[in-house]
Amino acid sequence: MAQYDVIVIGSGPGGYVAAIRCAQLGLKTACVEGRETLGGTCLNVGCIPSKALLHASHQLHEAEHNFAKMGLKGKSPSVDWNQMLAYKDDVIGQNTKGIEFLFKKNKIDWIKGWGSIPEAGRVKVGDDVHEARNIIVASGSEASSLPGVEIDEKVVVTSTGALELSKIPKKMIVIGAGVIGLELGSVYSRLGTEVQVIEFLDAITPGMDGEVQKAFQKLLQKQGLGFTMGAAVQKVDATKTKAKVTYKLRKDDSEHVMDADVVLVSTGRRPYTDGLGLDALGIEMSQRGQIKTDAHWQTNVKGIYAIGDCIDGPMLAHKAEDEGMACAEVIAGKHGHVNYGVIPGVIYTHPEVANVGQTEEQLKEAGRNYKVGKFSFMGNGRAKANFAADGFVKILADKDSDRILGAHIIGPMAGDLIHEICVAMEFGASAEDLALTCHAHPTYSEAVREAALACGDGAIHM
């Protein structure tokens, strides 16, 4: 029977980061993973492969729409779908092998197989039982579906199936206008697929700042994506090559049918805890199937912790990573901390969309006295030169103290630009602090400074 200080169940971003941090802190560590490769959903069938396809399809879009404007003339590239998938798989392989290298470097044992917890202090994998003073559950999440919708990952697919379709479909229906649906919908739209998005609510990307939601939907429609809003999907009837989606419009209860070659079900994710034996252990769970933890990520069973998608909070890889590091530090007797008020979110469409902190709607609901500083990328020289002038930076600050309360960016490199605002918020900075910081010219980041200036006397270039 092997004995460890910590066994981590799951090797996704939360799990593998927790394992590495535990090892760095001198704890004998193992990680249980049943997949053939490390990295979890994110590296294998999520964040990384989707970004590869987004990058490839964006290059095609640039070649088709912008190369000639710059004097780069010639026949537009044709799409070799099998080669594109091979490129995607190579990117996955490089990343998953990188995690294997880090495990070896940090002397972390990879216990291959699916784990369960027969009792506190023990993890069973196959017929073997391993002892650990502490157990971290980082089991992640899985795609959720709707009643009347059966997933086959060929015609009716989740994000997993959408990343490995046998051919580019002529028509795709995306159920759900959230992050995953819009990213993958954008990929196929650029590759020539007619994409129709069906959303239950009246706005895309639920929870996002309302002004950004409206601007984002207009830009996606301009790119060719169609939207049917306020529609409740009733069922999906699929054959081997086609599917019919039946939905009702909430405004008048009228029923409609839409045909497609592929239906992408993008209706969120749910915690994956099957087979862990949590019920028998008496571990408290929420009504949504999440593992309940205290402020130190420990469950109600001493020595068993949980992080990432299987607990409360946004299902984001970087949130899981932060929790993994913090949880490891708590176990090692240090002070682990996660600032949940400064966790950015990013949508990797083009333009990208990023946010951190509170939305204008949340501030209004809380009765906060706030001010808004906005700057359009139309006033940014670099953005105009790169055919990337759509969108804006929006900073929300306290009207009295000038402290930054939130920021929302739609535009080029938004996912990178958001982080200077994250750092500013982490240090409790004011909008004036950003405005007084020199930004290199010409860069996209100047738009952030201009939005900060707009919180004061006004932007310079607008």
C-alpha positions as CSV (number, residue, x, y, z in Angstrom):
1,M,0.0,0.0,0.0
2,A,1.6,3.3,-1.2
3,Q,1.5,6.2,1.3
4,Y,1.4,9.8,0.3
5,D,1.0,13.2,1.9
6,V,-1.5,14.2,-0.8
7,I,-3.4,12.4,-3.6
8,V,-5.1,14.5,-6.2
9,I,-8.0,13.0,-8.1
10,G,-8.1,14.5,-11.6
11,S,-5.3,16.0,-13.7
12,G,-7.1,19.0,-15.2
13,P,-5.9,22.5,-14.7
14,G,-7.0,22.4,-11.0
15,G,-5.6,19.0,-10.3
16,Y,-2.2,19.1,-12.0
17,V,-1.5,22.6,-10.6
18,A,-2.5,21.4,-7.1
19,A,-0.2,18.4,-7.5
20,I,2.8,20.5,-8.7
21,R,2.3,23.1,-5.9
22,C,2.1,20.3,-3.3
23,A,5.3,18.8,-4.6
24,Q,7.0,22.2,-4.6
25,L,6.1,22.5,-0.9
26,G,7.8,19.2,0.0
27,L,4.7,17.0,0.1
28,K,4.9,13.5,-1.3
29,T,2.2,13.7,-4.0
30,A,0.3,11.5,-6.5
31,C,-2.3,12.3,-9.1
32,V,-5.0,9.9,-10.2
33,E,-6.1,10.2,-13.8
34,G,-8.1,7.7,-15.9
35,R,-7.5,9.3,-19.3
36,E,-4.6,8.1,-21.5
37,T,-3.2,11.7,-21.3
38,L,-3.0,14.3,-18.5
39,G,-4.6,17.7,-18.6
40,G,-8.3,16.9,-18.2
41,T,-11.0,18.4,-20.3
42,C,-9.2,21.7,-20.8
43,L,-6.1,20.3,-22.6
44,N,-7.7,17.3,-24.3
45,V,-11.2,18.3,-25.4
46,G,-11.7,21.9,-24.3
47,C,-9.7,25.1,-24.0
48,I,-6.6,24.1,-25.9
49,P,-8.0,22.3,-29.0
50,S,-10.8,24.9,-29.4
51,K,-8.2,27.7,-29.4
52,A,-6.2,25.9,-32.1
53,L,-9.3,25.7,-34.3
54,L,-10.1,29.3,-33.5
55,H,-6.6,30.4,-34.5
56,A,-6.6,28.4,-37.8
57,S,-10.1,29.6,-38.9
58,H,-9.2,33.2,-38.0
59,Q,-6.1,33.0,-40.3
60,L,-8.5,31.8,-43.1
61,H,-10.8,34.7,-42.4
62,E,-7.9,37.2,-42.6
63,A,-6.7,35.7,-45.9
64,E,-10.2,35.9,-47.4
65,H,-11.1,39.3,-46.2
66,N,-8.1,41.4,-45.3
67,F,-5.0,40.2,-47.2
68,A,-5.8,41.9,-50.5
69,K,-6.3,45.2,-48.7
70,M,-2.7,45.0,-47.6
71,G,-1.4,44.1,-51.0
72,L,-1.1,40.4,-50.3
73,K,-2.8,39.1,-53.4
74,G,-3.4,35.6,-54.7
75,K,-5.8,32.7,-54.3
76,S,-7.3,32.3,-50.9
77,P,-6.2,29.1,-49.0
78,S,-8.4,26.0,-49.4
79,V,-9.3,24.1,-46.2
80,D,-7.8,20.7,-45.6
81,W,-10.0,19.7,-42.7
82,N,-8.0,16.5,-41.9
83,Q,-4.8,18.5,-41.7
84,M,-6.5,21.2,-39.5
85,L,-7.6,18.4,-37.1
86,A,-4.1,17.0,-37.2
87,Y,-2.7,20.4,-36.3
88,K,-5.2,20.6,-33.4
89,D,-4.2,17.1,-32.2
90,D,-0.5,18.0,-32.4
91,V,-1.1,21.1,-30.2
92,I,-3.0,18.8,-27.7
93,G,-0.1,16.4,-27.7
94,Q,2.5,19.1,-27.0
95,N,0.6,20.3,-24.0
96,T,-0.3,17.0,-22.5
97,K,3.3,15.8,-22.8
98,G,4.3,19.0,-21.1
99,I,2.3,18.1,-18.1
100,E,3.9,14.6,-18.0
101,F,7.3,16.3,-18.0
102,L,6.3,18.6,-15.1
103,F,5.1,15.6,-13.1
104,K,8.5,13.8,-13.6
105,K,10.4,17.0,-12.8
106,N,8.5,17.4,-9.6
107,K,8.5,13.7,-8.7
108,I,4.8,13.3,-8.8
109,D,3.4,9.8,-9.3
110,W,0.8,9.4,-11.9
111,I,-1.6,6.7,-10.8
112,K,-3.4,5.6,-13.9
113,G,-7.0,4.7,-13.6
114,W,-10.3,6.0,-12.2
115,G,-10.2,6.8,-8.5
116,S,-12.7,6.4,-5.7
117,I,-12.6,7.2,-1.9
118,P,-13.6,4.2,0.2
119,E,-12.9,6.1,3.4
120,A,-11.0,9.2,4.5
121,G,-7.3,8.8,4.0
122,R,-7.6,6.2,1.2
123,V,-8.0,6.3,-2.6
124,K,-8.8,3.1,-4.5
125,V,-7.7,2.8,-8.2
126,G,-8.6,-0.5,-9.7
127,D,-7.7,-3.2,-7.2
128,D,-5.0,-1.0,-5.5
129,V,-5.6,1.1,-2.4
130,H,-3.3,4.1,-1.7
131,E,-3.0,5.9,1.6
132,A,-2.9,9.7,1.8
133,R,-3.1,12.1,4.7
134,N,-5.0,14.5,2.4
135,I,-7.1,14.0,-0.7
136,I,-7.9,16.8,-3.2
137,V,-10.9,16.1,-5.4
138,A,-10.4,17.9,-8.7
139,S,-12.8,15.8,-10.8
140,G,-13.9,18.6,-13.1
141,S,-17.2,18.8,-15.0
142,E,-19.0,17.3,-18.0
143,A,-21.3,18.8,-20.6
144,S,-24.9,19.0,-19.6
145,S,-27.8,18.4,-22.0
146,L,-31.6,19.1,-22.2
147,P,-34.6,16.8,-21.8
148,G,-35.5,15.3,-25.2
149,V,-32.0,15.8,-26.5
150,E,-29.8,12.6,-26.9
151,I,-26.1,13.1,-27.6
152,D,-24.4,10.8,-30.0
153,E,-21.2,13.0,-30.6
154,K,-21.7,12.6,-34.4
155,V,-24.8,14.5,-35.4
156,V,-25.9,15.8,-32.0
157,V,-22.7,16.8,-30.3
158,T,-21.2,18.5,-27.2
159,S,-18.0,20.5,-27.5
160,T,-16.1,17.2,-27.5
161,G,-17.7,15.9,-30.7
162,A,-17.6,19.4,-32.3
163,L,-13.8,19.3,-32.1
164,E,-13.6,16.1,-34.2
165,L,-16.4,16.1,-36.8
166,S,-15.6,13.9,-39.8
167,K,-16.4,16.8,-42.1
168,I,-17.3,20.5,-42.1
169,P,-21.1,20.6,-42.0
170,K,-23.1,22.8,-44.3
171,K,-25.5,23.8,-41.5
172,M,-25.0,23.8,-37.8
173,I,-27.5,24.6,-35.0
174,V,-26.0,25.7,-31.7
175,I,-28.3,25.3,-28.7
176,G,-27.2,27.9,-26.2
177,A,-25.5,31.3,-26.7
178,G,-22.9,30.9,-24.1
179,V,-19.1,31.0,-24.4
180,I,-18.5,27.5,-25.8
181,G,-21.4,27.7,-28.3
182,L,-20.2,31.1,-29.7
183,E,-16.6,30.1,-29.9
184,L,-17.2,26.8,-31.8
185,G,-20.0,28.5,-33.8
186,S,-17.5,31.1,-34.9
187,V,-15.0,28.4,-36.0
188,Y,-17.5,26.7,-38.3
189,S,-19.0,29.9,-39.5
190,R,-15.5,31.0,-40.7
191,L,-15.1,27.6,-42.4
192,G,-18.3,28.1,-44.5
193,T,-20.9,26.5,-42.3
194,E,-24.3,28.3,-41.9
195,V,-24.6,28.7,-38.1
196,Q,-27.8,29.3,-36.3
197,V,-27.8,29.9,-32.5
198,I,-31.0,29.1,-30.5
199,E,-31.0,30.7,-27.0
200,F,-33.6,30.5,-24.2
201,L,-32.9,33.9,-22.8
202,D,-33.3,37.3,-24.6
203,A,-29.6,38.1,-24.5
204,I,-26.4,36.1,-25.4
205,T,-23.7,35.3,-22.9
206,P,-25.8,35.4,-19.7
207,G,-24.3,37.4,-16.8
208,M,-22.2,39.6,-19.1
209,D,-22.4,43.4,-19.0
210,G,-25.5,44.4,-21.0
211,E,-23.9,46.9,-23.2
212,V,-21.2,44.4,-24.2
213,Q,-23.9,41.7,-24.8
214,K,-25.6,43.9,-27.4
215,A,-22.5,45.0,-29.2
216,F,-21.1,41.4,-29.2
217,Q,-24.3,40.0,-30.8
218,K,-24.3,42.7,-33.5
219,L,-20.7,41.9,-34.4
220,L,-21.4,38.1,-34.5
221,Q,-24.5,38.7,-36.7
222,K,-22.3,40.9,-39.0
223,Q,-19.9,37.9,-39.3
224,G,-22.8,35.7,-40.4
225,L,-24.1,33.9,-37.3
226,G,-27.9,33.8,-37.0
227,F,-29.7,34.1,-33.7
228,T,-33.1,32.9,-32.5
229,M,-33.6,34.4,-29.0
230,G,-36.2,33.6,-26.4
231,A,-36.6,30.1,-27.7
232,A,-37.1,26.9,-25.6
233,V,-35.9,23.8,-27.4
234,Q,-38.4,20.9,-27.1
235,K,-36.6,18.1,-28.7
236,V,-34.0,17.1,-31.3
237,D,-34.8,14.3,-33.8
238,A,-31.7,12.9,-35.4
239,T,-30.9,10.4,-38.1
240,K,-27.3,9.3,-39.1
241,T,-26.8,12.4,-41.2
242,K,-29.4,15.1,-40.3
243,A,-31.2,16.5,-37.3
244,K,-34.4,18.5,-36.7
245,V,-34.6,20.9,-33.7
246,T,-38.1,21.7,-32.5
247,Y,-38.4,24.8,-30.3
248,K,-41.1,27.2,-28.9
249,L,-40.8,30.9,-28.9
250,R,-41.5,32.1,-25.3
251,K,-43.2,35.3,-26.5
252,D,-46.2,33.6,-28.1
253,D,-45.6,29.8,-27.4
254,S,-45.5,29.2,-31.2
255,E,-43.7,26.0,-32.3
256,H,-41.0,25.9,-35.0
257,V,-38.7,23.4,-36.6
258,M,-35.1,24.0,-37.9
259,D,-33.0,21.5,-39.8
260,A,-29.2,21.0,-39.6
261,D,-26.4,18.6,-40.4
262,V,-25.0,18.9,-36.9
263,V,-26.5,20.2,-33.6
264,L,-24.1,21.5,-31.0
265,V,-25.6,21.3,-27.5
266,S,-23.9,24.1,-25.5
267,T,-26.2,24.4,-22.5
268,G,-23.5,24.6,-19.8
269,R,-21.6,22.0,-17.7
270,R,-22.3,20.1,-14.5
271,P,-19.9,18.8,-11.8
272,Y,-18.5,15.3,-12.6
273,T,-18.4,13.3,-9.3
274,D,-19.7,9.9,-10.5
275,G,-18.0,6.9,-9.0
276,L,-16.0,8.8,-6.3
277,G,-18.1,7.4,-3.5
278,L,-18.9,10.8,-2.0
279,D,-22.5,9.8,-0.8
280,A,-21.2,6.8,1.2
281,L,-18.6,9.1,2.8
282,G,-21.3,11.6,3.8
283,I,-19.7,14.5,2.0
284,E,-22.2,17.4,1.7
285,M,-23.3,18.4,-1.7
286,S,-25.3,21.3,-3.0
287,Q,-28.6,21.0,-4.9
288,R,-26.7,21.6,-8.1
289,G,-24.5,18.6,-7.5
290,Q,-21.4,20.6,-6.3
291,I,-19.2,19.5,-3.5
292,K,-19.6,21.9,-0.5
293,T,-16.4,23.2,1.0
294,D,-15.3,25.7,3.7
295,A,-13.1,28.8,3.2
296,H,-10.1,26.5,3.0
297,W,-11.5,24.2,0.3
298,Q,-12.0,21.4,2.9
299,T,-15.2,19.3,2.8
300,N,-17.1,18.4,5.9
301,V,-14.9,15.2,6.0
302,K,-11.6,16.1,7.5
303,G,-8.6,15.6,5.1
304,I,-10.8,15.6,2.0
305,Y,-10.7,18.8,-0.1
306,A,-12.3,19.8,-3.4
307,I,-11.4,22.5,-6.0
308,G,-12.4,23.6,-9.5
309,D,-15.5,22.8,-11.5
310,C,-16.8,20.3,-9.0
311,I,-17.3,23.1,-6.4
312,D,-19.1,26.4,-6.4
313,G,-18.0,29.3,-8.6
314,P,-17.3,29.9,-12.3
315,M,-16.2,26.9,-14.3
316,L,-13.0,28.4,-15.5
317,A,-9.6,26.7,-15.8
318,H,-7.7,29.6,-14.2
319,K,-10.1,29.7,-11.2
320,A,-9.4,26.0,-10.7
321,E,-5.6,26.6,-10.9
322,D,-5.8,29.4,-8.3
323,E,-7.8,27.1,-6.0
324,G,-5.3,24.3,-6.6
325,M,-2.3,26.4,-5.5
326,A,-4.2,27.9,-2.6
327,C,-5.5,24.5,-1.4
328,A,-1.9,23.0,-1.6
329,E,-0.6,25.9,0.5
330,V,-3.3,25.3,3.1
331,I,-2.4,21.6,3.3
332,A,1.3,22.6,3.7
333,G,0.4,24.8,6.7
334,K,0.6,28.1,4.8
335,H,-2.0,30.7,4.0
336,G,-3.8,30.0,0.7
337,H,-5.9,32.7,-0.8
338,V,-8.1,33.2,-3.9
339,N,-9.6,36.7,-4.6
340,Y,-12.9,35.6,-6.2
341,G,-13.7,39.3,-7.0
342,V,-10.8,39.5,-9.5
343,I,-11.2,36.4,-11.7
344,P,-11.3,37.4,-15.4
345,G,-13.5,35.7,-18.0
346,V,-12.6,35.6,-21.7
347,I,-14.4,34.6,-24.9
348,Y,-11.9,33.8,-27.7
349,T,-14.0,34.8,-30.7
350,H,-12.9,37.7,-32.9
351,P,-13.1,40.2,-31.5
352,E,-12.3,38.7,-28.1
353,V,-14.5,39.6,-25.1
354,A,-13.1,39.9,-21.6
355,N,-14.4,41.0,-18.2
356,V,-13.4,41.2,-14.6
357,G,-15.3,42.4,-11.5
358,Q,-18.8,43.8,-11.5
359,T,-21.1,44.7,-14.4
360,E,-23.0,47.9,-14.7
361,E,-26.3,46.0,-14.0
362,Q,-24.8,44.5,-10.7
363,L,-23.7,48.0,-9.6
364,K,-27.1,49.4,-10.3
365,E,-28.8,46.6,-8.4
366,A,-26.5,47.1,-5.4
367,G,-27.2,50.9,-5.4
368,R,-23.5,51.7,-5.9
369,N,-22.5,55.3,-6.9
370,Y,-20.3,54.6,-9.9
371,K,-19.0,56.2,-13.0
372,V,-18.2,54.8,-16.5
373,G,-15.1,55.4,-18.6
374,K,-15.3,54.2,-22.2
375,F,-13.0,54.2,-25.2
376,S,-13.7,52.8,-28.7
377,F,-11.0,50.9,-30.6
378,M,-11.9,53.2,-33.5
379,G,-9.7,55.7,-31.8
380,N,-6.7,53.3,-31.5
381,G,-4.1,53.6,-34.2
382,R,-2.8,50.1,-33.9
383,A,-6.4,48.6,-34.1
384,K,-7.2,50.5,-37.2
385,A,-4.0,49.4,-38.9
386,N,-4.8,45.8,-38.1
387,F,-8.5,45.8,-39.2
388,A,-9.4,45.3,-35.6
389,A,-11.2,48.5,-34.6
390,D,-14.5,46.9,-33.6
391,G,-15.3,47.2,-29.9
392,F,-14.4,49.2,-26.9
393,V,-13.0,49.3,-23.4
394,K,-15.3,50.1,-20.5
395,I,-14.1,50.7,-17.0
396,L,-16.4,51.1,-14.0
397,A,-15.1,53.0,-11.0
398,D,-16.5,54.2,-7.7
399,K,-17.7,57.8,-8.1
400,D,-16.3,58.9,-4.8
401,S,-13.1,56.9,-4.3
402,D,-12.3,56.3,-8.0
403,R,-11.5,52.7,-7.1
404,I,-11.9,50.3,-10.1
405,L,-15.0,48.1,-9.6
406,G,-15.0,46.2,-12.9
407,A,-13.9,46.3,-16.5
408,H,-15.4,45.0,-19.8
409,I,-13.5,44.8,-23.1
410,I,-14.7,43.8,-26.5
411,G,-11.9,44.1,-29.1
412,P,-8.5,42.9,-30.2
413,M,-6.5,40.9,-27.6
414,A,-9.2,41.6,-25.0
415,G,-8.2,38.5,-23.1
416,D,-4.7,39.8,-22.6
417,L,-5.6,43.5,-22.1
418,I,-7.9,42.6,-19.2
419,H,-5.0,41.6,-17.0
420,E,-3.5,45.0,-16.3
421,I,-6.9,45.9,-14.9
422,C,-6.9,42.7,-12.9
423,V,-3.6,43.6,-11.4
424,A,-4.8,47.1,-10.7
425,M,-7.9,45.8,-8.9
426,E,-5.8,43.3,-6.9
427,F,-3.9,46.3,-5.5
428,G,-7.0,48.4,-5.0
429,A,-6.0,50.9,-7.6
430,S,-8.0,53.8,-8.9
431,A,-8.9,54.6,-12.5
432,E,-6.5,57.6,-12.1
433,D,-3.7,55.2,-11.3
434,L,-4.2,53.5,-14.7
435,A,-4.6,56.9,-16.4
436,L,-1.3,58.1,-15.0
437,T,0.6,55.0,-16.2
438,C,2.5,55.5,-19.4
439,H,1.5,53.0,-22.1
440,A,3.6,52.3,-25.2
441,H,2.5,53.6,-28.5
442,P,1.2,52.2,-30.8
443,T,-0.4,49.4,-28.8
444,Y,-3.9,48.1,-28.2
445,S,-3.3,48.7,-24.4
446,E,-3.6,52.4,-25.0
447,A,-7.3,51.9,-25.2
448,V,-7.3,50.8,-21.6
449,R,-5.5,54.0,-20.5
450,E,-7.9,56.1,-22.6
451,A,-10.9,54.4,-20.9
452,A,-9.3,55.2,-17.5
453,L,-8.8,58.8,-18.6
454,A,-12.5,58.8,-19.6
455,C,-13.3,58.1,-15.9
456,G,-11.7,61.5,-15.2
457,D,-11.6,64.6,-17.4
458,G,-12.0,62.6,-20.6
459,A,-10.1,60.5,-23.1
460,I,-7.5,62.2,-25.4
461,H,-8.2,60.5,-28.7
462,M,-11.9,60.4,-28.7
